Amino acid sequence: MIKQPTLTNELVELDKKHFIHPTSSIKEQQANGPAIIFKEGKGVYLTDVNGQTYIEGMASLWNVNIGYGRKELAQAAQEQMEKLAFSSCFATFSNEPAIRLAEKIAQITPGDLNAVFFTSGGSESNDTAYKLVRHYWKLKGLPNKSKIISRQKAYHGVAVGATSATGIEGFQNMTSSLAPDFLHVDPFSTEAVRAIIEQEGADQIAAFIAEPIQGAGGVNIPSNEYFQEIRQICDEHNILLIADEVITGFGRTGKMFACEHWNVVPDVMLIAKGVTSGYIPLGGVVIREKLHKEFIELSEGTLLHGFTYSGHPTSCAVGLRNIQIIEEENLVENSRKMGEELHKQLKSLQSELPVIGEVRSLGLIGALEIVKNQKTNERFPTKVSALVVSEARKRGLILRTVTFNEADTIVFAPPLIINKQEIEKVFEILRASIIEVTKNL
């Protein structure tokens, strides 16, 4: 009797044969198949096709803010699909969910951020912002203001412009050609920003872009003065400030948007991920009222930029319901409170284990460094964080590493619904994993 292949084996072989994975090792996939094949999620937990359960320490890709298995979002999608699943927003066509969501985003974003251009995700939001700010300066009669200042260690996405703005070498080296007019500066130095403006000339600079907290770059948190000074520099030199809140928006840091921690209102804000908690693709570019009015006054003809799914009615309906849940369940405040517990656990682990270097967090986004020597910050010759994350996965915890250049970092971003007991479980597994991996180093 011929033994029939199991569903898992079948899926593994089909995955290897037909599925090219994003941001993954193709050779590793072909050698070992997919690391995990997920089947379902509930709360802060995921279950794979073999029945093993994992606590999700990364909210997938920093984005499942309200947790898994929320039937409210499925219901919102179903109701909208049954009425109007999709309609174009080109040629000024519109739909009620897009209009209502744009109004809601205008209400909850800081200051006078007031008008939204919808996209399908973060990379599209970034590329849209670069085009819009350059278009803005052309309308103002300043077409030479085209250069975008970004930061080293920044991550802004994988479209051509977004890759060019990204300050992580590996992403840039993936392609043979980058977009022109992107500049990169030290991520923590305002003097470096002033220097590059002086070098290039303010009349050449369209915008400065930054994540309020660098995510994929290692959860790098600025000083309390940094963004206030950046805002001042941009105002002095007639440069637009773009805040990439794709990761940090919608409660991740204990505020609805991270720039609120420093009382800074950007000229342009980029959103995605948490706007729908990852249940359906959606992103956006939010601009201040002043810019919107100038676009209205100066524009002629058609704005020749748009995506098929800009203002997608089903996505916008899900986004509206998602924001409602964040507000009704006080998840921004829970992020702040549980963020304090996360930081407490990080500091406790640091004091207990000599291989833990710097720890940092704000709300429910955090990181710890793996070091050979806490005092000198000397690193191990191999990337220990990758070994720890692999061990943790075996024990039922999903985390992520940052290992480019000298980094040997483990990062955290659990769903905003997480409670104290679940955070304790995360660190119980992490502690055991670190001890297991490092006992023979």
GIKADA-V754936 format. One record per backbone hydrogen bond with DSSP energy under -1.0 kcal/mol. CO is the residue of the C=O (numbers start at 1). NH is the residue of the N-H. E is the energy in kcal/mol with one decimal. If there is no record, write none. Layout:
co: <CO | CO>
nh: <NH | NH>
e: <E | E>
This chain:
co: <6 | 7 | 8 | 9 | 10 | 11 | 12 | 13 | 14 | 15 | 25 | 26 | 27 | 28 | 29 | 37 | 40 | 42 | 43 | 44 | 45 | 46 | 47 | 47 | 48 | 52 | 54 | 55 | 57 | 58 | 59 | 59 | 59 | 63 | 64 | 65 | 68 | 70 | 71 | 72 | 73 | 74 | 75 | 76 | 77 | 78 | 79 | 80 | 85 | 90 | 95 | 96 | 97 | 98 | 99 | 100 | 101 | 102 | 103 | 104 | 105 | 110 | 112 | 115 | 117 | 119 | 121 | 122 | 123 | 124 | 125 | 126 | 127 | 128 | 129 | 130 | 131 | 132 | 133 | 134 | 135 | 136 | 137 | 138 | 142 | 144 | 147 | 147 | 148 | 149 | 150 | 151 | 154 | 159 | 160 | 161 | 162 | 167 | 168 | 169 | 172 | 181 | 183 | 185 | 190 | 191 | 192 | 193 | 194 | 195 | 196 | 197 | 201 | 204 | 204 | 206 | 207 | 208 | 210 | 214 | 215 | 215 | 220 | 225 | 226 | 227 | 228 | 229 | 230 | 231 | 232 | 233 | 234 | 240 | 241 | 241 | 242 | 243 | 243 | 245 | 251 | 252 | 256 | 256 | 257 | 258 | 259 | 259 | 260 | 267 | 268 | 269 | 270 | 271 | 272 | 273 | 273 | 276 | 283 | 284 | 285 | 286 | 287 | 287 | 288 | 289 | 290 | 291 | 292 | 293 | 294 | 295 | 302 | 303 | 307 | 309 | 312 | 313 | 314 | 315 | 316 | 317 | 318 | 319 | 320 | 321 | 322 | 323 | 324 | 325 | 326 | 327 | 330 | 331 | 332 | 333 | 334 | 335 | 336 | 337 | 338 | 339 | 340 | 341 | 342 | 343 | 344 | 345 | 346 | 347 | 348 | 349 | 353 | 355 | 358 | 360 | 365 | 366 | 367 | 368 | 369 | 373 | 378 | 378 | 382 | 384 | 385 | 386 | 387 | 388 | 389 | 390 | 391 | 392 | 393 | 396 | 398 | 400 | 402 | 404 | 408 | 409 | 410 | 411 | 412 | 415 | 419 | 420 | 421 | 422 | 423 | 424 | 425 | 426 | 427 | 428 | 429 | 430 | 431 | 432 | 433 | 434 | 435 | 438>
nh: <10 | 11 | 12 | 13 | 14 | 15 | 16 | 17 | 18 | 19 | 29 | 30 | 31 | 32 | 33 | 49 | 47 | 45 | 68 | 56 | 42 | 54 | 39 | 40 | 51 | 48 | 46 | 398 | 413 | 62 | 61 | 63 | 64 | 65 | 67 | 416 | 43 | 74 | 75 | 76 | 77 | 78 | 79 | 80 | 81 | 82 | 83 | 84 | 314 | 93 | 99 | 100 | 101 | 102 | 103 | 104 | 105 | 106 | 107 | 108 | 109 | 113 | 289 | 287 | 285 | 283 | 125 | 126 | 127 | 128 | 129 | 130 | 131 | 132 | 133 | 134 | 135 | 136 | 137 | 138 | 139 | 140 | 142 | 141 | 145 | 146 | 206 | 207 | 183 | 209 | 185 | 154 | 167 | 163 | 164 | 165 | 166 | 153 | 172 | 173 | 175 | 148 | 150 | 152 | 194 | 195 | 196 | 197 | 198 | 199 | 200 | 201 | 204 | 146 | 147 | 240 | 149 | 242 | 244 | 220 | 218 | 219 | 214 | 229 | 230 | 231 | 232 | 233 | 234 | 235 | 236 | 237 | 239 | 208 | 267 | 268 | 210 | 245 | 270 | 249 | 254 | 364 | 250 | 251 | 260 | 261 | 262 | 264 | 263 | 288 | 243 | 286 | 245 | 284 | 275 | 276 | 278 | 279 | 119 | 271 | 117 | 269 | 114 | 115 | 292 | 293 | 294 | 295 | 296 | 297 | 298 | 299 | 304 | 305 | 310 | 312 | 316 | 317 | 318 | 319 | 320 | 321 | 322 | 323 | 324 | 325 | 326 | 327 | 328 | 329 | 331 | 330 | 334 | 335 | 336 | 337 | 338 | 339 | 340 | 341 | 342 | 343 | 344 | 345 | 346 | 347 | 348 | 349 | 350 | 351 | 352 | 353 | 356 | 371 | 369 | 367 | 362 | 412 | 360 | 410 | 357 | 377 | 372 | 373 | 384 | 388 | 389 | 390 | 391 | 392 | 393 | 394 | 395 | 397 | 396 | 55 | 57 | 411 | 409 | 407 | 370 | 402 | 368 | 400 | 366 | 418 | 423 | 424 | 425 | 426 | 427 | 428 | 429 | 430 | 431 | 432 | 433 | 434 | 435 | 436 | 437 | 438 | 439 | 441>
e: <-2.4 | -2.8 | -2.5 | -2.1 | -2.3 | -2.7 | -2.3 | -1.9 | -2.5 | -2.0 | -2.3 | -2.4 | -2.1 | -3.0 | -2.7 | -2.2 | -3.0 | -2.2 | -2.8 | -3.2 | -2.5 | -3.1 | -3.3 | -1.8 | -2.0 | -2.4 | -2.5 | -2.4 | -3.2 | -2.5 | -1.2 | -1.6 | -2.2 | -2.4 | -1.3 | -1.8 | -2.3 | -1.1 | -2.8 | -2.1 | -2.3 | -2.6 | -2.9 | -1.9 | -2.9 | -2.4 | -1.0 | -3.7 | -1.1 | -2.3 | -1.9 | -3.0 | -2.5 | -2.3 | -2.1 | -2.3 | -2.8 | -2.1 | -1.6 | -2.0 | -2.0 | -1.5 | -1.9 | -2.6 | -2.4 | -2.1 | -2.0 | -2.4 | -2.5 | -2.4 | -2.2 | -2.1 | -1.9 | -2.8 | -2.6 | -1.7 | -2.5 | -2.6 | -1.9 | -1.8 | -2.5 | -1.6 | -3.4 | -1.7 | -1.7 | -1.8 | -2.8 | -1.4 | -2.8 | -2.9 | -1.6 | -1.5 | -1.8 | -3.3 | -1.8 | -1.9 | -1.5 | -2.5 | -1.4 | -2.6 | -1.1 | -2.8 | -3.6 | -3.1 | -2.2 | -2.4 | -2.0 | -1.9 | -2.2 | -2.4 | -2.6 | -2.7 | -2.4 | -1.3 | -2.7 | -2.0 | -2.7 | -3.1 | -2.4 | -1.2 | -2.3 | -1.3 | -1.9 | -2.3 | -2.3 | -2.6 | -1.8 | -2.6 | -2.6 | -2.2 | -2.5 | -1.7 | -2.6 | -2.7 | -1.7 | -2.0 | -2.0 | -1.2 | -2.7 | -2.1 | -1.5 | -2.1 | -1.6 | -1.5 | -1.7 | -2.2 | -1.1 | -1.9 | -1.0 | -1.8 | -2.8 | -3.3 | -1.6 | -2.5 | -2.3 | -1.5 | -1.4 | -1.9 | -2.4 | -2.7 | -2.6 | -2.9 | -2.9 | -1.6 | -2.3 | -2.7 | -1.9 | -2.6 | -2.2 | -2.5 | -2.8 | -2.1 | -1.1 | -2.2 | -2.0 | -1.7 | -2.6 | -2.2 | -2.2 | -2.5 | -2.4 | -1.9 | -2.5 | -2.3 | -2.0 | -2.1 | -2.3 | -2.2 | -3.2 | -2.5 | -2.1 | -1.2 | -2.1 | -2.2 | -1.7 | -2.6 | -3.2 | -1.6 | -1.4 | -1.4 | -2.7 | -2.4 | -2.2 | -2.4 | -2.2 | -2.5 | -2.2 | -2.4 | -2.2 | -2.1 | -1.5 | -2.7 | -1.7 | -2.8 | -2.1 | -2.5 | -2.2 | -2.8 | -2.2 | -2.5 | -3.4 | -2.0 | -3.3 | -1.5 | -1.2 | -2.3 | -2.7 | -1.8 | -2.3 | -2.9 | -2.0 | -1.5 | -1.2 | -2.0 | -1.3 | -2.9 | -1.7 | -2.7 | -2.3 | -2.1 | -2.8 | -2.2 | -2.2 | -1.1 | -2.0 | -1.7 | -2.2 | -2.4 | -1.9 | -2.2 | -2.2 | -1.9 | -2.3 | -2.4 | -2.5 | -1.9 | -2.2 | -2.7 | -2.4 | -2.2 | -2.4 | -2.5 | -1.1 | -1.2>
